[in-house]
Every structure is written in C-alpha cells, then in structure tokens.
Amino acid sequence: MMPGITEDLPIKKTSEASINLVLKKIAERAAVTEHHPNGPAEEFKWLHECGALSIVLPGHPLDFNLPKTPQLLRLLKAVGKANLSVGRIFEGHVNTLYLIHLYAEAEQRERWYREVEEKGHLFGVWNTQAADGISLRADASGFRINGSKTFCSGAEIVNRALISGDIDRDGEKGWQLLIVNMEDLPQERIDRKSWKPLGMKASGSYKVDFSDYLISEKDLVARPGTYLTQPYFNAGAIRFAAVHLGGAEAIAQHTLSYLRELKRTEDPFQQMRIYNIMSELTTGQLWLNRAGKYYDKWVAAGSHDQALIAFANMTRTVIEEICLKIMDESNRCVGARGLMEPFELERLHRDLTFYLRQPAPDATRLKAAEFFIQHDFTFDDDI
Ligand SMILES: Cc1cc2nc3c(=O)[nH]c(=O)nc-3n(C[C@H](O)[C@H](O)[C@H](O)COP(=O)(O)OP(=O)(O)OC[C@H]3O[C@@H](n4cnc5c(N)ncnc54)[C@H](O)[C@@H]3O)c2cc1C
C-alpha cells in the first residue's frame, strides 16, 4: 500500500487498492514521462479508470459536499509524491471541479460532472497571464475571446479549461470565469516553444492563445468577480501545498534508500540529516492535517474567513520552507553522485525547486502578519 492515502480515506476497498496501484505505476514511469511526447496522457487515463478523476463529485468518496478536506489533501500529497507534474495537473482538475461545485448552475454542473464520470474528461484552471491577457467582447451569439494565458498546465491533455478574463456583461464589469472546450481550439494555439523550465517539464504548462474563440452564455460560470470570493480564493493554497509536500516526501524516501544502498546510514552526520528531514516532513504533515480540519469546520460555519485565510497562507509558506530545508539536507546527504541520473533525485530536486515558485510568496507572509496585527487571535487545539 502507498502510505499517504490509505489512512482514514473512506474509499471503497477496490478503489483504494486501484488508486494505490496506479500511483505506484505513475511513480515508476515518471522518468520516462518527463520526455514522452504525449506527456502524462497515459497517467490520466489510469487515474480515470481507478476513479480518482471523479473522486470529489457527488456520491463519490471525497464528495465536496462532505467534510473530507484532510483526506483530499492526503490524496493530493500522494499524487504529488508519485509525480509532481501529474500532481500539478490533478490538483488543477480538482480545483476546477471545486469552482464548478461552488459557482456553476445546476445544468452546468450536471453536464461537466457527467463528462468527468463517463468520458474521463480532464479539467484545468488557467488564471495566470502576461500583458496579452484575456478580454471578452460581446458578439451576436455570445462573447468573442481575445488574448492568451500563460502557465496552462496540461494544455495538451486538458479537455475543458476554466479560464478567466475581463468582461462587460450587460454593464456588469469584472473578472469572468468561462469554460473552453479544448477540442474546439486549433492545436497550433498551444505555443510549444513557451515551456523550457528547470523542472516540471511533464506538466506541459504552455502559453495558449484563445483569440477568436466564441464562447456562449451556457459556458460562462457565475457573475463577473465571483472567482475572487473569499475564503475560497486564498484558502485553496493548501491544495497545492499538499502536492508540494508530496514531492518532499518522495525526496525524503529516495534519500533514505540511497543512503541505505550505499551503507551510509551508520554515520552520525547522516543520521542527524535524516532526523532533520523526517522531523520537517512530519511538521508539514501536521500543518496540512490541521489546515484541512479548519477548512471543513470554518467553511461550514462561515464564521472565520480571515482566520482560515491566515492559516492557509501560513500552511503554504511553512510548507515551502519545509520543502526547501528537506531539499537542502537531501543534497548534502547524497552529494553529487546521488543527484545524477539514473537516480530519481536528479529530477525530483528540479521539479520541486521549480514548482515551489508560486504567486506572491512575500505578500502571502505579509497578509498573514496583518491578520495577527489586526486580530487578537491564536490557533488553539479545539478542532
Ligand atoms: C509548474 C507550474 C505550473 C503552473 N500551472 C499553472 C496553471 O495551471 N494555471 C495557472 O493559472 N497558473 C499556473 N502556474 C502559475 C503560478 O500560479 C504563478 O502565477 C507563477 O508560478 C508565478 O510565479 P513567479 O515566481 O513567476 O511570480 P512573480 O510574481 O514574478 O514572483 C517572483 C518574485 O518576485 C516577487 N514580486 C512579485 N511582484 C513584485 C513586485 N511588483 N515588485 C517586486 N517583487 C515582486 C515575488 O514576491 C517573488 O519573490 C504554474 C506555475 C508553475 C511553476
């Protein structure tokens, strides 16, 4: 059994076993997938077959209507541990389904949920853009898109992309969410020269030009500005933090195996570093678990939005620091030899180093500080 998702995860025995099996296969293939021309397409076929793509939908084990955030975070961590690029795309899929769960009309939800369950459609959320970002212009039959998105993870394999852009909708202006059918977008709109990163190559996070795509009302999600609704907008950071920690867990595991293989575990300096790695990893797991519990409790109560955002911001930044420390200790443990192919650590370090760069890391810390300055609040154990 893969550690990480089994504990407390109430998925049916068969599903649990098959998710574990799929994650094992994904981990074993990660080095090949990094250079595969189809990216992780196979991996998402397997994730559909074992039920992971629909796991958060109504009636499924981690149904968004149930308080299952700690379990969802454990699943995200396990996918990230298997392959960080797959984890990134899977997290985008889960995020999109969550936005649909929160904001879409009943007809839209049914339509898109059915596509996931029956066809294994993969969803992605692409909000990041450069100066040539998205705007929507009213047209006789809907809205015409102009502009591009950057960092579109899974651009070549995502079927439905939730993107965002400026709209003027009957006088109501703001940041509009909309779903694009990627099959209807010409393939050459994906700029394949735009993705030459240090790591996370298999996430295929290309720049995509959506200009001239015609979107109808039925594919617009919610009213302009809804995307920025709190606490959901900021508190969602705990989901990518979970994937990050999965990468750190993989590094910890491979570091230990490497030291065992070379019979270097008797050395007290190595033992001290192993201690540092494992205590950091455990701290991260505790933060994540607590973040998941607060998320379920406070979203249901609607009472602690600012505290939830502060805790999520701290979880994200503490886990960033934990990942950096684990990588540093792992580097010293294995040395140059261990950071060369065919050792997995070569790719794992590149992937995690790159993936840790998420938006506004400094502003996130300042925002958490602001919360404590403005509120007389401590996070007690009453959970
Ligand atoms: C692997 C990967 C996959 C991704 N996939 C997606 C995706 O599917 N969808 C999506 O929407 N996005 C995606 N993103 C983008 C992600 O959400 C962030 O937008 C992106 O990582 C921003 O990182 P950056 O380091 O370039 O940010 P920057 O904002 O450039 O930050 C870099 C540094 O500059 C500082 N800084 C920022 N602004 C200023 C300023 N005005 N003055 C001085 N300093 C400043 C920051 O605090 C930070 O220290 C992905 C990113 C990665 C790495």
The ligand as a MOL file (V3000), in Angstrom:
LIG
                    3D

  0  0  0     0  0            999 V3000
M  V30 BEGIN CTAB
M  V30 COUNTS 53 58 0 0 0
M  V30 BEGIN ATOM
M  V30 1 C 4.8570 24.2420 -12.6420 0
M  V30 2 C 3.8860 25.3590 -12.6090 0
M  V30 3 C 2.6100 25.1510 -13.0860 0
M  V30 4 C 1.6840 26.1800 -13.0900 0
M  V30 5 N 0.4230 25.9500 -13.5670 0
M  V30 6 C -0.4950 26.9310 -13.5570 0
M  V30 7 C -1.8190 26.7050 -14.0300 0
M  V30 8 O -2.1750 25.6000 -14.4680 0
M  V30 9 N -2.6990 27.7290 -14.0000 0
M  V30 10 C -2.3340 28.9600 -13.5630 0
M  V30 11 O -3.1830 29.8550 -13.5600 0
M  V30 12 N -1.0900 29.2280 -13.1250 0
M  V30 13 C -0.1640 28.2300 -13.0950 0
M  V30 14 N 1.1070 28.4950 -12.6460 0
M  V30 15 C 1.4880 29.8680 -12.3280 0
M  V30 16 C 1.5270 30.1680 -10.8480 0
M  V30 17 O 0.2310 30.1460 -10.3140 0
M  V30 18 C 2.1710 31.5360 -10.6250 0
M  V30 19 O 1.4880 32.5210 -11.3020 0
M  V30 20 C 3.5800 31.5600 -11.0490 0
M  V30 21 O 4.2380 30.4510 -10.5210 0
M  V30 22 C 4.1990 32.8760 -10.6000 0
M  V30 23 O 5.4960 32.6520 -10.2570 0
M  V30 24 P 6.6370 33.7200 -10.4140 0
M  V30 25 O 7.6830 33.1900 -9.4980 0
M  V30 26 O 6.9670 33.9170 -11.8390 0
M  V30 27 O 5.9430 35.0440 -9.7950 0
M  V30 28 P 6.4170 36.5050 -9.5700 0
M  V30 29 O 5.1490 37.2320 -9.2360 0
M  V30 30 O 7.2770 37.0280 -10.6570 0
M  V30 31 O 7.2700 36.4070 -8.2360 0
M  V30 32 C 8.6640 36.2170 -8.1870 0
M  V30 33 C 9.2520 37.0000 -7.0380 0
M  V30 34 O 9.0570 38.4000 -7.2400 0
M  V30 35 C 8.3560 38.9680 -6.1390 0
M  V30 36 N 7.4740 40.0090 -6.6720 0
M  V30 37 C 6.2510 39.8670 -7.2110 0
M  V30 38 N 5.7800 41.0750 -7.6040 0
M  V30 39 C 6.7340 42.0030 -7.3130 0
M  V30 40 C 6.8480 43.4130 -7.4860 0
M  V30 41 N 5.8680 44.1170 -8.0200 0
M  V30 42 N 7.9710 44.0290 -7.0580 0
M  V30 43 C 8.9890 43.3170 -6.5120 0
M  V30 44 N 8.9440 41.9860 -6.3330 0
M  V30 45 C 7.8310 41.3330 -6.7230 0
M  V30 46 C 7.6110 37.8100 -5.5020 0
M  V30 47 O 7.2890 38.0540 -4.1370 0
M  V30 48 C 8.6160 36.6990 -5.6710 0
M  V30 49 O 9.6040 36.7770 -4.6750 0
M  V30 50 C 2.0440 27.4680 -12.6070 0
M  V30 51 C 3.3410 27.6690 -12.0980 0
M  V30 52 C 4.2470 26.6460 -12.0920 0
M  V30 53 C 5.6190 26.9010 -11.5550 0
M  V30 END ATOM
M  V30 BEGIN BOND
M  V30 1 1 1 2
M  V30 2 1 2 3
M  V30 3 2 2 52
M  V30 4 2 3 4
M  V30 5 1 4 5
M  V30 6 1 4 50
M  V30 7 2 5 6
M  V30 8 1 6 7
M  V30 9 1 6 13
M  V30 10 2 7 8
M  V30 11 1 7 9
M  V30 12 1 9 10
M  V30 13 2 10 11
M  V30 14 1 10 12
M  V30 15 2 12 13
M  V30 16 1 13 14
M  V30 17 1 14 15
M  V30 18 1 14 50
M  V30 19 1 15 16
M  V30 20 1 16 17
M  V30 21 1 16 18
M  V30 22 1 18 19
M  V30 23 1 18 20
M  V30 24 1 20 21
M  V30 25 1 20 22
M  V30 26 1 22 23
M  V30 27 1 23 24
M  V30 28 2 24 25
M  V30 29 1 24 26
M  V30 30 1 24 27
M  V30 31 1 27 28
M  V30 32 2 28 29
M  V30 33 1 28 30
M  V30 34 1 28 31
M  V30 35 1 31 32
M  V30 36 1 32 33
M  V30 37 1 33 34
M  V30 38 1 33 48
M  V30 39 1 34 35
M  V30 40 1 35 36
M  V30 41 1 35 46
M  V30 42 1 36 37
M  V30 43 1 36 45
M  V30 44 2 37 38
M  V30 45 1 38 39
M  V30 46 1 39 40
M  V30 47 2 39 45
M  V30 48 1 40 41
M  V30 49 2 40 42
M  V30 50 1 42 43
M  V30 51 2 43 44
M  V30 52 1 44 45
M  V30 53 1 46 47
M  V30 54 1 46 48
M  V30 55 1 48 49
M  V30 56 2 50 51
M  V30 57 1 51 52
M  V30 58 1 52 53
M  V30 END BOND
M  V30 END CTAB
M  END
